[in-house]
Amino acid sequence: MGLDNEEPSDELIETINRRHLIRTPLEPADLLFVFGTRHGVPEFVTAIAELWRGGYFRWAMVSGGSTPGGMEDEASVLSRLMIQAGVPEDVILLEREATNTGENVIFSLPILEERIGLANIGSLIAVGKLHTSARYLMTLQRHWPDVRKMLWAVNYHDHPVEAWHEHPELRAAVLREWRKIGPYKAAGFIIDLPRIPPLGRRRAATTSVRGGPRGLIRRSAGRGRRWCCCGRWRSPRAR
């Protein structure tokens, strides 16, 4: 059995929940920064459309180049489906060359400066895969430290995030990403973040982060609250 398929210890699970599968408060931001993907594309698009309808972003930066065996770059695929899902084309900016998370940010910054002006972007919500959670924000912190950063982690596995270690594919993905953090920090690709509240290991075991209107932002019965991507609630935005 490879390292990525080994059953993690309770101590490692707690550490990963605290330091890697992070969650942040979610509130309306100037920018949605979408890290491109070829996996879980329907769930990504559903999440982005929900955030748009909820008034959570003014602009969307979608970054992602071509992948091996792919006929089209990730940014173009995602943006086309976003438009079909109701996100206006004129709020979407594209970066079509990046092949890794660092390039996602580095290549997008000049586009954002030209189209919006970095000084006009005070906050962003990063959208990416659940198992890469902290690395997205740590990459943004390395290259764009001044902007306020939030995270919407998309879980396209049919399994609750709190029990990630019980799902073989999700467990392998999380452990694989976790093992990148140390070497990437040593190489200067990422840097530490300010403290962010950790994901509770056993909290709300039935809460899923999968795509779909009820799996993303949902009303808590009779409370006037909304659930964010990791099962936490927040008060709805004043309208």
Steps between C-alpha positions, in 0.01 A plus 500: 500500500640840403537791741194674356282198579617441855248553779607826669536517876254699710777753562565546128127535428471776759810674362372491143158624608662789687771601256395381156123451464447854618179697484450872502210733561321572175371844403459698177833570331630708212636196317439129460833333419435163337790256490445295187426128504407214275352304792164576658416760237119477548539549874731798444253664265210439738695657786599804294145555376367477857754758616407732214128475574576563867681824417840378620721647225518781247767352271618146431859416406514152350851361457610173343688387191486182298554166670647180355246340271269802519365662187428835664651705781337477842410868516305490175308188599405638840407846373274363228312289752487790747330714237252221428431484874415871515825683578522802265777475244612859560600433862729207408873546437704212356859382540563207266869409543556394863603141568527514880369697797790743509452583134125539559578796723812638328343500153169641623636803684592701185157429352330621817718809511415590142126431519409598855808635676643306793448802723126461440494139626486485876363150545464173315346157532721221368319204346688174472504131582440398860812289533725792401327749734778676693746499212279727293499770767868446581583550132292816486669621819840449338424707192218731611531555876292816536163376379256347750457131419208264550455143378222297343628141484312280254459137603395302195516168686173356625627501856487748791817700549516427873551132419750552218733239648235228456472545120794334318516739202447815704741381768771438239446844348512679836813316616673560167434874527594512869842354421567782253469777758843463662702474178303781335563728798870414495514584129327834554193410295261564792510677835307468823164666552362694793314269737170366359243302703547124439244253373352298787573133442166356606269795449183460288597165356206505257595835349640465150692752292390348172361710222131567475282774649425311822858384537651846484313793652191390685258644745502378857137434581336793675829671584556735203856372466705369212746215494837558344699236315639325807177471694526818705216749513500870452233769500364575153620809323287809559307589189 
